[in-house]
Amino acid sequence: MAEDTVVITRVAEGRHWHALADDLVVGRGHALRRPDGRVFLSVDSWRDDAFHELAGAMLADLPTPLYTVVDDDDHEVFLRWQKVGFVTHRREREYAVPTDPAVTGLDKIEPPPDVTVLPAGQAAEGPLRELDAVLRAEVGPVGWQAMPAEVLATGVVDPTRYVVAVHAGRYVGLARVAPIPRRPRLGLIAVRASHRRHGVARAMLAAVLDAAHRSGADAVAAEVDSRNAPALALFEGVGARHVGDAVELVRR
């Protein structure tokens, strides 16, 4: 074997791949299944040949569709993924959303009449799954794919990650938060069609930010599809700071 030949090995129960050259690791690949069931790939390599070998091995081992995310201005990485068959799926605007109510102006926000917002940890799994099914049906498969759809998988649901809006005993809206160290991540805010444009999403956002503020976080991370005008207006209306752009790619 030539000294510089790249050899790919699959490690860590099949979720990681290493690219080796002369017994040295020159690249790493990783496959992550997100809570919505989609599989996202990442490759960390400083060599083009190692990237392509890793990507090729991962694509051969995993069923499609597969996804990845790159910074909007990282043209080199974008072209690498494009060369192995990935195409643009959606574009995201990345925000840092302040939690201080003095900045957001959400300190006096109340839910609409007859709507109660349950803080994280009080939602029940059964009604959560029912709401997830309703939301997906209302938005449709195309619209749902335009959302940061990290809501529910078929496995265990963790109610500690969900703020829920309830009307007449039924769940009508949800917000999902990932408690990432240093900066929690807001994965999704979604409201049933019958309750949109009544302030439900804003009330849930107020609850999420208040909890984060009390836990010591000065901001919450969020990504919004660049075509989702209502969500963009919601975040920018509370002083969210635009911190970057990303492109989500897919290979079907």
TINU-939966 format. One record per residue: residue in one letter; x, y, z of N, C-alpha, C in turn. Coordinates in steps of 0.05 Angstrom, whole numbers, plus 5000, padded with zeros to 4 digits. Layout:
residues N
AXYZXYZXYZ ...
end
This chain:
residues 252
M501749765000500050005000501850255000 A501250434982502750684981502350835006 E504350995013504351135039501951325041 D501151445019499051645020496251535013 T495951285009493351165003491451205026 V488951285020486951325040485351075044 V485050985068483450745075481250835094 I478750745089476450825105475750595124 T475350655149474350455169471950565182 R470050385188467550465202467850385231 V467250575249467750535277465250625293 A465450575320463450675339460650595331 E460150335329457550225324456250335298 G458050385279457050455252456350745247 R456650915267455851195264458251375256 H460651265257463051425252464751285231 W466151435215468051335196470651485199 H472951345196475551465197476951425170 A478351635161480051615138482951595148 L484351385141487051335150488951345126 A491251475130493351485111495951425126 D497251205119499751125133499251105163 D496850995170495950945198495351195213 L495251425200494551675213491751755205 V490151855223487451955217487652215203 V486652225178486752475162483952575156 G481852455168479152545165477252375181 R474952495188472852355203470152425191 G468452225190465652255182463752175204 H461452295204459552235226456752245214 A454952065222452152065214450452095239 L448752295240447052355263444152335254 R442652175268439752155264438352355282 R437152565271435852765287433052665297 P431952815316429352715327427152685307 D427252825284425152795264425652555246 G427752405251428352165235430252205213 R430852445205432752495183435552455192 V437252355173440052305179441752515166 F443452645183445152865174448152765175 L449552825154452352745152454152985157 S456552925168458553135170461253005165 V463053145152465753055146467753265154 D469653185170471853365179474453265167 S475353395146477853305133479153545120 W481853545121483353755108484553665081 R483653435072484653335046482253265028 D482253355003480053304985479653004981 D481852854977481552564972480252424996 A481052505020479852385044476852455046 F476152705040473352775040471752595022 H472652574997471052414977470952124984 E473152014995473051735004471151695027 L471251875046469351865069466451885059 A465952095043463252135034462251895018 G463951785001463151554985462551315002 A464151265023463651045041461051075056 M460451315066458051375081455551335063 L455751445039453551415020452951125013 A455050975011454750685004453550535027 D454050615052453150465075450350545085 L449350785078446950895089444750925068 P442250885076440050925057439451225054 T438551295031437651575026434751605034 P433851855038435252105034437252165057 L439352305050441352395070441652695068 Y442352825090442453115091445153205103 T445853455097448053585110447553885110 V449054025127448754315129451454445127 V451754655110454254795107453755095110 D455755245119455555535120455055645092 D453455845090452755955064455156065049 D457256155063459556275050461856075047 D461455825055463555625053463255475026 H464155615005463755514977465355254972 E467655224985469254984980467854734991 V466754755015465354525026462854475010 F461454685003459054654987459554494961 L461754564947462454434922463154134927 R464454084950465153804956462653634958 W460653734973458253574976456753564949 Q456853774934455453774908456653564889 K459253524891460553334873459853044880 V458852994904457952724911454952694910 G453552884897450752854891448753004908 F449753174926447853334943446953584928 V444453664933443353904921442054074943 T441654324938440554514957437654434963 H437054414989434354344999432954585010 R434354735026433254985037435455155048 R434855415052436755605063435755705090 E437455725109436755805136438056065144 R436656215159437756455173438156375202 E440556415212441156345239441056585257 Y439756555280439256775299440256705327 A441056915341441456905370439157075382 V437356935395434957075405435357145435 P435257405442435757475470433657365488 T434357315513432357215532431357425552 D432857645554432157845574429457985565 P427457965582424858085574424958385570 A426958515582427358805578428158865549 V429358665536430258695509428058595489 T426858365496424958245477422258385478 G421558515501418958635504416758435509 L417458185517415557975521414657945550 D415558115568414958085596412058115602 K410558255586407758295591405958135572 I407157955557405557785538403957575553 E401457565547399657365558398557185535 P397956935541396656765520393956875513 P392856795490390156875483388156765503 P385756875505383656775523383156475519 D382856335541382356045541384655875532 V387055995528389455845521391355845544 T392355615552394355595573396955485561 V399155615570401855525561403055355583 L403555105577404854925597407854945594 P409254995616412255005614413354735608 A415954735600417254485593417154295617 G416554035610416353835631413553755639 Q411553915631408753855639407153725616 A408253705592406753585570406653285573 A404553165562404252875562404952765534 E406052525533407052415508404852365488 G402552255497400452185478399352425464 P398452635478397552875464399653015447 L402152995455404353105439404452975412 R404352705412404452565387401952625370 E399652645382397252715367397552995354 L398653185369399053455357401053445335 D403153285338405253265317403953165291 A402152965293400852855269399053065256 V397653215273395853425262397453635248 L399553725260401253935248402453845222 R403453605221404553505196402453485174 A400053405181397953385161397153655151 E397053855169396254125161398354255143 V400854225150402954355135403454215109 G403153945109403753785085406653715083 P407353515068410153425067412053635056 V411253785037412953995025413454215045 G411254315057411554535077413154445101 W412654195110414054095134417054085130 Q417854005105420753995100421954275099 A420354485097421454755098421654865126 M421054685146421154765174423554625187 P424554735209426554585224425154375240 A424554145226422553955235423653755255 E425053845275426153665295424153635318 V421953505312419753495332419753225345 L418553025333418252765346419252545328 A420552355340421252105326419351885335 T419851645326418151425334418951315361 G421151405373422151305398421051465422 V422651485442421851615467421651915463 V419552035474419252325473419952425501 D421552645501422352765526420753015531 P418653005548416953235553418453475564 T420853435576422253655587423253855565 R423053765540423953945518421754095504 Y419254065514416954175500415354375517 V414954605506412954795517410554765499 V408154745512405754675497403554875503 A401954945483399555115486397154935486 V395254975505392954805508390454975506 H388454885490385855015489383654805491 A381854855509379554665513380454375517 G382654345531383754075537385353945515 R385754085492387253975470389754135465 Y391854005457394354135451394054265423 V394654535422394354675397396954795387 G399054785403401654895394403854775411 L406254775399408654675414411154825406 A412954835424415654945419417654745431 R419654665415421554475424424254605429 V425454545452427954675459430054455466 A432354465454434554285461436354435481 P436754315505438254455526441254425522 I442254535500445054525493446654705513 P448854615524450454775542451155045530 R451055245547451755525540449655665524 R448455535504446355675489444255475480 P441855465494439755285485438955335456 R437855125443437055155415434055105412 L432755305400429855285395429555145368 G428554895369428354735345425854795328 L423654865341421154905326419055045342 I417555215330415055315341412955265320 A410855125328408655055309405955075323 V403955175308401255215319399255105299 R397154985309394954885292393755115276 A392855055252391755255234389555415247 S387855275262385555405275386255615296 H388855605305389655785326391955975318 R392555985293394656165283393656455282 R395556635284394956925282393357025306 H393556875329392256965353394157015376 G396756995370398757045391399656805406 V398956555396399756315410402756275408 A403856305384406656265380408256465396 R407356705397408756915413408756845443 A406456745452406256675481408156435487 M408356245470410156015474413056115473 L413656295455416356395453417056545479 A415156695490415656845515416256645537 A414856425538415356225559418056095556 V418856025531421455905526423756095534 L423556345526425656535532425756605562 D423456615575423456665604424856445619 A424256195611425555965625428555975620 A429456035595432256045589433656275605 H432256495607433356725622433756655651 R431756525663431956455691434156235696 S434756085675436855885678439655995673 G439856255666442456385662443356415634 A441756325614442556365586441856645576 D443656775564443157045554441857045526 A441956815512440756795486440056505479 V438256475460437456215450438056205420 A439255995411439755965382437255875368 A436955965343434655885327435455905297 E434355725281434655735252431955755239 V431655925219429055965206429455945176 D427655795163427755785134427456065122 S429156125103429156405093426556475079 R424856275072422256325059419956355079 N420556305105418456305125418156585137 A416656755123416357035130415157075158 P413056925166411956965193413956905215 A415556695212417556625232419756825233 L420656925210422657135210421657385224 A419157455219418057695232417757655262 L417057405271416857345299419457385314 F421657275303424257295317425357585315 E425257705292426357965289424758175305 G422258105310420558285326421258285356 V422858095365423658085393426658145396 G427758255375430558335376432658125370 A431857905357433757695350435857805331 R438357715336440657815321441457605300 H441457695275442257525252445257475254 V445957215258448857145262450056985240 G448456905220449556755198447456625181 D448356495160446556355141447656085136 A445955895131446755625125445055505103 V446255305089444855165068444454875076 E442054775075441554495080441454355053 L443054145050443253995025442053715029 V441153595008440053325009440953164985 R441252904990441852714969439652494970 R438052474950435852284950436452034934 
end
